[in-house]
Amino acid sequence: MIAALAFYLFAAILIASAVMVVTARNPVHSVLFLILAFFNAAALFLIAGAEFLAMILVIVYVGAVAVLFLFVVMMLDIDFARLREGFQRYAPIGAIIGGILFLELVFVLGSWSFSDQASELRLSPTPGGGVTNAEAIGRVLYTDYVYLFQASGLVLLVAMIGAIVLTHRQREGTKRQDIAAQVHRTGSVVLEKVPSGTGIAALGIRRPPEPEAEPPKVTHEAGHGHEGHH
């Protein structure tokens, strides 16, 4: 009974926060509602017995993606009036793309069906034999789908390198480190072996003496010694 009430509570908050993500006028509020939706989705995973997915959802999406969205939205100076200028012009194209996506969702949901073992899997969400969810996912991910896992990592690596290359700019007047020139230079650098505990004084390098502090200047008050002349 308590699990059912918790499920309906988190599900209702999740649906409401998802709607507010789309309908909120302020983008900062949209990101905050998105974080709330992630937390409630993680709670639903916990109720279903998938604690590994719940922790991944909180750590990856809330701790990295949503916070990144929030910082980007807050740091960018977005002119919303300018964004709404071409809305009517591109509305037909957007409607066509939305219709195509809706038809794809209808085809996917129409071809989807329950498995014959769905009732058994629902009654035992955790794998048997004393295996945790994280270990079971690791076994499947690194055995049956190891090539797909490596391919996804390669795609992310290429995307990261592409983002660095696209944002890298050469600016005039800036000093850059040339490691090859530093390594191949000769004559300007001499390596000396300094005994332990002697310091740089063994090489004849001494610190310059500290300048002596100047004595304070004595200032005479105006009119001093002339009292008898008034």
PARO-412316 format. One line per 4 residues: their letters; for each residue x, y, z of N, C-alpha, C, O, CB. Coordinates in pm, whole numbers, plus 50000, padded with zeros to 5 digits. Glycine has a CB too. Example, Ala and Ser with C-alpha at 12.3 -4.5 7.8 and 13.67 -1.06 7.14 Angstrom:
# PARO-412316
AS = 51319:49431:50780:51230:49550:50780:51320:49670:50780:51424:49668:50846:51131:49553:50905  51285:49775:50708:51367:49894:50714:51290:50003:50787:51341:50114:50804:51408:49940:50572
END
This chain:
# PARO-412316
MIAA = 50083:49878:50000:50000:50000:50000:50085:50126:50000:50059:50220:49925:49907:50001:50121  50189:50126:50085:50276:50244:50091:50355:50259:49961:50374:50371:49913:50372:50233:50211  50400:50147:49904:50473:50153:49777:50384:50206:49665:50431:50281:49579:50528:50015:49740  50255:50166:49665:50164:50215:49561:50139:50364:49575:50138:50437:49476:50031:50140:49566
LAFY = 50120:50410:49699:50100:50554:49720:50224:50634:49680:50213:50740:49619:50066:50583:49867  50343:50582:49715:50466:50650:49676:50483:50653:49525:50530:50752:49469:50587:50582:49741  50443:50543:49458:50453:50541:49312:50364:50647:49248:50409:50722:49162:50414:50402:49258  50240:50655:49291:50149:50754:49232:50192:50896:49266:50176:50987:49184:50005:50730:49282
LFAA = 50247:50917:49384:50293:51051:49422:50410:51095:49334:50408:51204:49277:50335:51054:49570  50513:51009:49323:50629:51045:49241:50593:51054:49094:50646:51138:49022:50741:50944:49261  50502:50968:49047:50462:50973:48907:50387:51102:48875:50408:51162:48770:50375:50853:48872  50300:51146:48966:50226:51270:48944:50321:51390:48941:50308:51478:48856:50119:51289:49052
ILIA = 50415:51394:49035:50511:51505:49036:50599:51501:48911:50634:51606:48857:50599:51499:49163  50635:51381:48866:50716:51368:48746:50643:51421:48624:50702:51494:48544:50755:51222:48723  50517:51387:48608:50439:51435:48492:50421:51586:48498:50435:51654:48397:50301:51365:48485  50390:51639:48618:50371:51783:48632:50500:51859:48603:50498:51962:48536:50321:51817:48773
SAVM = 50613:51810:48653:50740:51878:48628:50781:51869:48481:50840:51963:48428:50850:51819:48716  50749:51757:48416:50779:51745:48273:50697:51843:48191:50748:51901:48094:50752:51602:48225  50572:51863:48228:50489:51962:48158:50543:52103:48181:50544:52185:48088:50342:51954:48206  50589:52132:48303:50642:52265:48332:50775:52290:48261:50808:52405:48232:50661:52282:48481
VVTA = 50850:52184:48232:50973:52202:48155:50943:52260:48018:51018:52344:47968:51047:52069:48140  50834:52217:47958:50799:52262:47823:50726:52396:47825:50746:52479:47736:50713:52156:47753  50641:52416:47924:50554:52534:47924:50612:52653:47999:50559:52764:47985:50423:52498:47983  50718:52637:48077:50773:52750:48153:50835:52852:48058:50905:52815:47964:50878:52702:48256
RNPV = 50809:52979:48084:50863:53085:48000:51010:53114:48031:51087:53146:47941:50781:53212:48017  51046:53102:48155:51184:53127:48195:51267:53001:48175:51232:52897:48232:51191:53175:48343  51375:53005:48097:51455:52883:48076:51522:52832:48202:51544:52711:48216:51561:52908:47971  51555:52920:48295:51614:52875:48421:51513:52791:48499:51550:52689:48557:51659:52996:48506
HSVL = 51387:52833:48500:51283:52756:48566:51263:52621:48496:51235:52520:48561:51151:52835:48568  51277:52619:48364:51264:52492:48291:51371:52393:48333:51342:52274:48351:51272:52517:48140  51495:52440:48349:51603:52351:48392:51580:52302:48535:51606:52186:48566:51739:52422:48382  51530:52390:48621:51502:52349:48759:51390:52244:48764:51399:52148:48840:51463:52471:48844
FLIL = 51286:52261:48683:51181:52158:48674:51235:52028:48614:51190:51920:48651:51063:52210:48589  51333:52039:48523:51395:51919:48467:51470:51842:48575:51464:51719:48579:51489:51956:48353  51541:51912:48662:51610:51846:48773:51510:51778:48865:51534:51666:48912:51695:51948:48851  51396:51844:48892:51293:51782:48974:51238:51656:48908:51211:51557:48976:51179:51881:49000
AFFN = 51222:51660:48776:51174:51541:48704:51274:51426:48714:51235:51310:48728:51148:51575:48557  51403:51458:48707:51505:51353:48720:51501:51289:48858:51513:51167:48869:51644:51411:48692  51486:51368:48962:51482:51313:49096:51361:51221:49115:51373:51115:49176:51478:51425:49199  51247:51261:49063:51128:51177:49077:51139:51050:48993:51091:50945:49034:51003:51255:49037
AAAL = 51203:51059:48876:51225:50938:48797:51320:50842:48870:51303:50721:48864:51282:50975:48659  51420:50898:48938:51510:50814:49017:51435:50746:49132:51462:50630:49164:51627:50897:49073  51341:50818:49192:51260:50756:49298:51175:50642:49244:51156:50541:49311:51170:50861:49364  51124:50657:49123:51047:50548:49062:51135:50427:49034:51091:50313:49049:50980:50596:48932
FLIA = 51259:50451:48993:51351:50339:48973:51380:50267:49104:51392:50145:49107:51481:50388:48909  51392:50343:49211:51415:50280:49341:51297:50193:49382:51315:50083:49436:51440:50387:49448  51177:50241:49357:51058:50160:49389:51055:50032:49306:51013:49927:49355:50929:50242:49366  51100:50041:49180:51101:49924:49093:51214:49828:49124:51220:49719:49066:51111:49967:48949
GAEF = 51305:49864:49215:51416:49777:49251:51540:49794:49167:51631:49711:49175:51372:49638:49242  51547:49899:49085:51664:49924:49001:51743:50040:49062:51742:50152:49010:51623:49956:48853  51812:50012:49173:51884:50119:49242:52004:50168:49162:52043:50283:49176:51930:50072:49379  52062:50081:49079:52177:50125:48998:52136:50231:48897:52205:50332:48881:52241:50005:48926
LAMI = 52024:50209:48830:51974:50309:48735:51935:50438:48804:51952:50546:48748:51856:50254:48657  51882:50427:48925:51845:50548:49001:51967:50632:49034:51965:50754:49017:51771:50509:49130  52073:50568:49080:52195:50642:49114:52261:50701:48990:52313:50812:48993:52293:50551:49187  52260:50625:48880:52316:50678:48754:52237:50799:48708:52296:50896:48659:52316:50569:48645
LVIV = 52106:50794:48722:52022:50906:48680:52053:51032:48762:52058:51142:48707:51874:50870:48694  52073:51015:48891:52101:51131:48977:52243:51182:48953:52264:51303:48942:52083:51094:49125  52340:51091:48945:52480:51133:48935:52509:51193:48797:52571:51300:48788:52573:51015:48962  52466:51126:48692:52501:51169:48556:52413:51283:48510:52464:51388:48468:52490:51053:48459
YVGA = 52281:51265:48517:52192:51364:48458:52175:51486:48547:52182:51599:48499:52057:51301:48430  52153:51465:48675:52136:51579:48765:52270:51643:48796:52282:51766:48794:52066:51536:48895  52371:51561:48825:52499:51616:48866:52581:51674:48753:52669:51757:48779:52577:51513:48933  52557:51635:48630:52639:51683:48519:52556:51753:48412:52578:51871:48384:52715:51567:48457
VAVL = 52462:51683:48354:52390:51737:48239:52301:51854:48279:52307:51961:48218:52307:51628:48172  52218:51834:48381:52125:51941:48420:52199:52063:48475:52160:52176:48448:52026:51889:48525  52305:52040:48552:52384:52153:48602:52451:52227:48488:52461:52349:48490:52489:52106:48704  52499:52153:48387:52557:52217:48269:52453:52300:48195:52482:52413:48155:52616:52112:48175
FLFV = 52332:52247:48176:52225:52323:48115:52197:52452:48192:52179:52558:48134:52098:52239:48106  52195:52439:48326:52164:52555:48409:52270:52663:48394:52236:52781:48381:52152:52513:48555  52398:52625:48395:52504:52723:48381:52504:52786:48242:52527:52906:48228:52640:52659:48409  52477:52706:48139:52474:52760:48004:52360:52859:47987:52378:52966:47929:52460:52646:47901
VMML = 52243:52826:48039:52128:52915:48027:52150:53044:48104:52113:53151:48058:52001:52845:48077  52211:53033:48223:52233:53153:48305:52345:53241:48249:52340:53363:48266:52267:53112:48447  52444:53182:48184:52557:53261:48133:52530:53321:47997:52587:53425:47964:52679:53175:48125  52444:53259:47917:52414:53312:47785:52310:53423:47794:52211:53411:47866:52366:53201:47691
DIDF = 52334:53528:47721:52239:53639:47714:52145:53614:47597:52172:53656:47485:52313:53777:47699  52036:53546:47623:51944:53506:47517:51840:53615:47494:51774:53659:47587:51875:53372:47552  51828:53656:47370:51727:53754:47332:51603:53678:47283:51598:53632:47169:51782:53852:47220  51505:53664:47371:51386:53586:47337:51301:53653:47230:51235:53584:47152:51303:53562:47460
ARLR = 51301:53785:47225:51225:53855:47121:51281:53824:46982:51206:53809:46886:51228:54008:47146  51412:53814:46974:51474:53781:46845:51448:53636:46806:51434:53604:46688:51626:53808:46850  51441:53547:46907:51413:53408:46877:51272:53386:46824:51247:53294:46746:51435:53323:47000  51179:53471:46866:51040:53455:46823:51010:53523:46689:50898:53515:46640:50947:53510:46929
EGFQ = 51110:53589:46629:51084:53662:46505:51047:53568:46390:50954:53597:46315:51204:53745:46468  51120:53457:46376:51095:53366:46263:51004:53250:46297:51008:53147:46230:51224:53313:46211  50920:53264:46402:50835:53152:46443:50730:53122:46337:50710:53005:46302:50768:53182:46576  50663:53222:46287:50558:53199:46189:50614:53150:46057:50548:53075:45985:50478:53326:46166
RYAP = 50736:53191:46024:50796:53149:45897:50828:53000:45898:50806:52931:45798:50922:53230:45869  50880:52951:46010:50923:52811:46017:50819:52722:46085:50846:52604:46109:51054:52800:46091  50702:52774:46115:50598:52693:46178:50552:52576:46091:50537:52467:46144:50480:52780:46213  50530:52592:45959:50488:52476:45878:50594:52364:45876:50560:52246:45884:50459:52520:45735
IGAI = 50722:52403:45866:50827:52301:45866:50832:52227:46000:50847:52105:46004:50964:52365:45835  50818:52302:46108:50815:52239:46240:50697:52147:46257:50708:52041:46319:50814:52344:46347  50581:52186:46201:50463:52101:46211:50482:51970:46133:50440:51864:46178:50339:52175:46160  50546:51978:46016:50571:51858:45936:50665:51762:46010:50640:51642:46016:50630:51895:45798
IGGI = 50773:51818:46067:50869:51735:46141:50803:51673:46264:50826:51556:46296:50993:51818:46183  50721:51752:46333:50650:51699:46449:50553:51588:46411:50540:51490:46484:50575:51809:46518  50486:51602:46296:50396:51497:46251:50470:51369:46217:50422:51259:46246:50318:51543:46130  50588:51382:46155:50667:51263:46122:50712:51192:46249:50705:51069:46258:50791:51302:46036
LFLE = 50758:51269:46347:50798:51208:46474:50680:51141:46545:50696:51036:46606:50860:51313:46565  50563:51202:46536:50444:51141:46598:50408:51010:46530:50371:50914:46597:50325:51238:46592  50418:51005:46398:50389:50880:46327:50490:50772:46363:50454:50655:46377:50388:50904:46175  50617:50811:46379:50717:50713:46419:50687:50657:46557:50703:50537:46581:50857:50775:46417
LVFV = 50644:50743:46649:50607:50694:46783:50487:50601:46777:50482:50502:46849:50577:50812:46876  50391:50632:46690:50273:50545:46677:50314:50408:46623:50264:50306:46671:50169:50610:46583  50404:50405:46524:50450:50277:46469:50527:50197:46574:50512:50075:46582:50538:50301:46344  50609:50266:46653:50687:50195:46756:50594:50138:46863:50609:50022:46902:50791:50288:46820
LGSW = 50499:50218:46910:50408:50168:47012:50314:50061:46958:50272:49973:47033:50327:50282:47069  50281:50068:46829:50193:49967:46771:50259:49832:46758:50192:49730:46767:50144:50012:46638  50390:49830:46735:50461:49703:46720:50515:49649:46852:50577:49543:46854:50574:49719:46623  50494:49721:46961:50546:49678:47090:50445:49586:47160:50324:49607:47151:50577:49801:47180
SFSD = 50497:49485:47227:50410:49390:47296:50481:49340:47420:50604:49348:47430:50371:49272:47203  50403:49289:47516:50458:49237:47640:50528:49103:47615:50488:49024:47530:50346:49221:47745  50630:49082:47691:50700:48954:47684:50621:48846:47757:50541:48876:47846:50841:48965:47742  50645:48720:47720:50577:48611:47787:50623:48596:47932:50549:48543:48016:50601:48481:47712
QASE = 50743:48644:47963:50797:48633:48098:50785:48766:48174:50857:48787:48272:50942:48589:48093  50697:48853:48129:50687:48985:48193:50637:48974:48336:50687:49045:48424:50595:49076:48113  50541:48888:48361:50489:48875:48497:50595:48819:48592:50605:48864:48706:50365:48784:48498  50674:48722:48546:50779:48667:48631:50889:48769:48658:50939:48778:48770:50838:48542:48568
LRLS = 50926:48846:48557:51028:48948:48576:50980:49061:48667:51059:49120:48741:51071:49004:48441  50850:49089:48662:50797:49195:48747:50797:49153:48893:50817:49236:48981:50656:49233:48703  50774:49027:48917:50773:48979:49056:50913:48966:49113:50930:48970:49235:50702:48845:49064  51015:48950:49029:51153:48937:49077:51240:49036:48999:51311:48995:48906:51206:48790:49061
PTPG = 51237:49165:49035:51313:49264:48958:51463:49248:48971:51535:49285:48879:51274:49403:49001  51513:49194:49082:51656:49175:49099:51695:49036:49053:51618:48943:49073:51697:49198:49246  51812:49018:48992:51854:48884:48946:51880:48792:49063:51915:48836:49173:51980:48893:48859  51864:48664:49038:51882:48566:49144:52028:48526:49160:52116:48576:49089:51799:48445:49116
GGVT = 52053:48438:49253:52188:48390:49276:52275:48486:49352:52398:48476:49345:52251:48359:49148  52217:48578:49425:52298:48675:49501:52370:48776:49417:52470:48833:49462:52397:48603:49583  52324:48801:49295:52386:48898:49203:52311:49029:49212:52188:49031:49202:52388:48845:49057  52383:49138:49231:52321:49269:49239:52289:49322:49099:52331:49266:48999:52411:49367:49314
NAEA = 52213:49431:49096:52177:49492:48968:52300:49543:48893:52311:49525:48772:52078:49607:48989  52393:49606:48966:52513:49660:48901:52596:49548:48839:52647:49563:48728:52598:49738:49002  52610:49435:48910:52687:49323:48857:52617:49260:48737:52682:49222:48640:52711:49218:48966  52485:49250:48744:52412:49191:48631:52421:49278:48507:52440:49227:48396:52264:49169:48668
IGRV = 52409:49410:48524:52422:49500:48409:52564:49495:48353:52583:49498:48232:52386:49645:48448  52664:49488:48443:52802:49480:48396:52830:49353:48317:52902:49356:48217:52896:49486:48513  52772:49242:48360:52791:49117:48286:52733:49125:48146:52795:49081:48050:52729:48999:48361  52614:49181:48135:52550:49191:48003:52620:49296:47916:52639:49275:47796:52401:49226:48017
LYTD = 52659:49408:47978:52716:49518:47901:52855:49485:47848:52888:49521:47735:52724:49643:47987  52935:49416:47928:53074:49389:47888:53093:49251:47826:53206:49210:47802:53164:49403:48007  52984:49180:47800:52994:49051:47731:52914:49052:47601:52970:49040:47493:52946:48937:47822  52784:49066:47613:52699:49061:47494:52705:49189:47411:52695:49184:47289:52556:49033:47534
YVYL = 52720:49304:47477:52717:49433:47407:52848:49509:47421:52847:49632:47423:52603:49518:47461  52960:49438:47431:53088:49504:47452:53130:49585:47329:53188:49693:47344:53197:49401:47487  53101:49536:47208:53138:49610:47087:53056:49737:47072:53108:49840:47030:53121:49521:46964  52929:49730:47105:52846:49851:47101:52890:49951:47207:52886:50072:47184:52699:49815:47120
FQAS = 52932:49901:47322:52982:49989:47428:53110:50060:47384:53126:50180:47407:53008:49909:47557  53201:49987:47320:53324:50048:47269:53294:50147:47157:53358:50251:47147:53421:49941:47220  53197:50115:47073:53161:50206:46963:53102:50336:47017:53133:50444:46965:53061:50139:46869  53018:50327:47121:52963:50450:47180:53073:50535:47243:53070:50657:47233:52857:50416:47285
GLVL = 53171:50469:47308:53284:50544:47362:53365:50612:47254:53412:50724:47273:53373:50454:47443  53383:50546:47139:53455:50606:47027:53379:50726:46970:53440:50826:46933:53478:50502:46919  53247:50715:46962:53166:50827:46914:53179:50947:47006:53191:51061:46960:53018:50785:46902  53176:50924:47136:53194:51033:47232:53333:51095:47222:53347:51216:47234:53168:50984:47374
LVAM = 53435:51013:47200:53570:51066:47184:53582:51153:47060:53643:51260:47065:53670:50951:47178  53524:51108:46949:53527:51188:46826:53451:51319:46845:53494:51423:46796:53469:51108:46709  53337:51314:46915:53261:51436:46941:53340:51534:47028:53336:51655:47005:53128:51402:47008  53412:51483:47127:53492:51570:47213:53606:51635:47135:53631:51754:47150:53549:51491:47330
IGAI = 53676:51556:47049:53784:51612:46969:53730:51714:46869:53792:51818:46846:53860:51499:46895  53614:51686:46810:53554:51782:46717:53516:51912:46783:53534:52019:46726:53433:51721:46653  53463:51904:46905:53427:52027:46977:53551:52110:47009:53548:52232:47002:53351:51995:47106  53662:52043:47046:53785:52116:47075:53842:52180:46948:53888:52294:46952:53890:52021:47137
VLTH = 53837:52108:46837:53891:52162:46712:53807:52280:46663:53862:52379:46615:53897:52054:46605  53676:52271:46675:53590:52378:46626:53601:52505:46711:53588:52616:46659:53445:52330:46625  53626:52490:46839:53633:52607:46927:53775:52659:46944:53794:52764:47007:53576:52574:47062  53875:52589:46890:54015:52635:46905:54042:52749:46808:54015:52735:46688:54115:52518:46882
RQRE = 54093:52857:46856:54122:52974:46775:54264:53021:46800:54314:53017:46913:54022:53087:46805  54330:53066:46691:54463:53123:46701:54451:53274:46709:54403:53338:46614:54552:53080:46580  54493:53331:46818:54485:53476:46838:54623:53538:46823:54723:53484:46871:54426:53510:46976  54626:53652:46757:54752:53722:46738:54791:53795:46866:54708:53847:46939:54741:53821:46620
GTKR = 54923:53796:46890:54974:53867:47006:54976:53785:47134:55018:53836:47237:54893:53987:47028  54932:53661:47130:54934:53577:47250:55057:53487:47248:55095:53437:47142:54804:53492:47259  55117:53467:47361:55235:53383:47374:55193:53239:47400:55113:53211:47489:55327:53433:47487  55248:53149:47319:55216:53008:47333:55344:52929:47360:55452:52967:47315:55145:52955:47206
QDIA = 55331:52823:47430:55444:52739:47464:55478:52647:47347:55393:52573:47298:55416:52658:47590  55604:52653:47303:55654:52565:47197:55742:52461:47262:55860:52485:47288:55732:52646:47086  55686:52344:47289:55758:52240:47362:55876:52188:47280:55982:52160:47335:55663:52124:47398  55859:52175:47147:55968:52123:47063:56088:52217:47066:56202:52170:47074:55921:52105:46918
AQVH = 56065:52348:47061:56176:52444:47068:56244:52441:47203:56366:52458:47211:56126:52584:47038  56168:52419:47309:56229:52412:47442:56315:52286:47459:56419:52290:47524:56120:52415:47549  56271:52177:47401:56345:52053:47416:56474:52055:47335:56577:52005:47381:56259:51934:47374  56471:52114:47215:56586:52110:47125:56683:52226:47144:56782:52234:47072:56539:52110:46983
RTGS = 56658:52313:47236:56753:52423:47255:56877:52371:47329:56866:52283:47415:56688:52539:47334  56994:52427:47295:57121:52385:47354:57199:52507:47398:57187:52614:47339:57204:52300:47254  57279:52490:47501:57367:52596:47546:57307:52687:47650:57381:52746:47728:57409:52676:47432  57178:52700:47653:57116:52791:47747:57078:52725:47878:57052:52792:47978:56995:52852:47686
VVLE = 57074:52592:47878:57035:52519:47998:57148:52424:48035:57194:52345:47951:56901:52442:47976  57193:52431:48157:57299:52344:48208:57244:52269:48328:57191:52330:48421:57427:52425:48245  57258:52138:48326:57211:52056:48436:57323:52039:48538:57434:51999:48503:57162:51918:48384  57294:52069:48660:57390:52058:48769:57333:51965:48876:57214:51970:48908:57425:52197:48828
KVPS = 57419:51882:48931:57378:51793:49039:57409:51860:49172:57526:51881:49204:57449:51655:49028  57310:51893:49246:57323:51964:49373:57311:51862:49485:57213:51787:49489:57216:52077:49387  57407:51858:49576:57394:51764:49690:57270:51796:49771:57226:51910:49781:57518:51770:49780  57215:51691:49829:57093:51708:49907:57119:51793:50031:57216:51769:50103:57036:51572:49947
GTGI = 57035:51890:50054:57043:51973:50173:57129:52096:50160:57134:52177:50253:57092:51894:50285  57199:52115:50045:57286:52231:50031:57213:52351:49972:57243:52465:50006:57405:52197:49945  57119:52326:49883:57048:52437:49822:57125:52496:49706:57225:52440:49662:57020:52544:49925  57079:52609:49658:57142:52672:49541:57269:52745:49575:57339:52790:49485:57046:52768:49475
AALG = 57303:52758:49704:57428:52824:49742:57550:52744:49698:57657:52802:49680:57433:52845:49893  57537:52612:49680:57649:52530:49635:57689:52564:49493:57804:52537:49456:57614:52383:49644  57603:52620:49412:57633:52657:49275:57682:52801:49263:57703:52851:49152:57512:52638:49189  57701:52867:49377:57742:53006:49373:57629:53105:49352:57652:53223:49327:57841:53024:49266
IRRP = 57509:53056:49362:57393:53142:49345:57345:53182:49484:57302:53098:49562:57279:53072:49264  57351:53306:49512:57309:53355:49642:57197:53457:49624:57189:53528:49524:57428:53418:49718  57114:53460:49722:57005:53556:49717:57058:53697:49741:57150:53714:49821:56897:53519:49821  57004:53796:49677:57049:53934:49703:57011:53975:49844:56905:53937:49895:56989:54032:49601
PEPE = 57097:54053:49908:57065:54096:50045:56940:54182:50048:56915:54263:49959:57183:54174:50107  56865:54161:50149:56743:54241:50163:56778:54386:50195:56866:54410:50278:56652:54182:50272  56712:54480:50133:56741:54622:50161:56706:54657:50305:56604:54614:50360:56665:54714:50064  56795:54739:50364:56771:54781:50502:56653:54877:50508:56631:54958:50418:56896:54847:50561
AEPP = 56581:54865:50615:56464:54952:50631:56510:55095:50658:56598:55118:50741:56373:54901:50746  56450:55189:50588:56486:55329:50606:56435:55379:50739:56324:55345:50780:56431:55415:50491  56516:55462:50809:56467:55518:50936:56349:55609:50913:56342:55675:50809:56578:55594:51010  56258:55615:51005:56141:55704:50986:56183:55850:50982:56270:55894:51057:56039:55683:51099
KVTH = 56121:55922:50895:56150:56064:50881:56084:56143:50994:55970:56117:51034:56101:56116:50743  56160:56240:51045:56111:56325:51153:56051:56449:51092:56118:56522:51020:56223:56361:51254  55927:56472:51119:55856:56589:51066:55834:56687:51179:55793:56650:51289:55720:56548:51002  55862:56816:51152:55842:56923:51250:55707:56987:51227:55665:57011:51114:55956:57028:51240
EAGH = 55641:57014:51335:55512:57080:51325:55531:57225:51285:55632:57288:51317:55435:57071:51457  55436:57275:51215:55442:57414:51168:55436:57509:51288:55352:57494:51377:55326:57445:51068  55529:57609:51287:55530:57708:51394:55609:57665:51515:55608:57735:51616:55393:57739:51435  55682:57544:51506:55757:57495:51621:55879:57585:51644:55951:57614:51548:55801:57348:51600
GHEG = 55905:57630:51767:56020:57713:51800:56000:57859:51775:56093:57938:51790:56136:57669:51724  55878:57899:51736:55851:58041:51706:55740:58094:51793:55671:58190:51756:55814:58059:51559  55722:58031:51912:55612:58080:51994:55641:58221:52046:55548:58301:52062:55588:57985:52112  55772:58253:52074:55800:58383:52133:55797:58499:52038:55809:58614:52080:55930:58381:52198
HH = 55781:58470:51906:55780:58579:51807:55641:58628:51777:55624:58722:51699:55845:58534:51679  55540:58566:51837:55404:58612:51804:55364:58725:51897:55253:58778:51887:55301:58496:51814
END
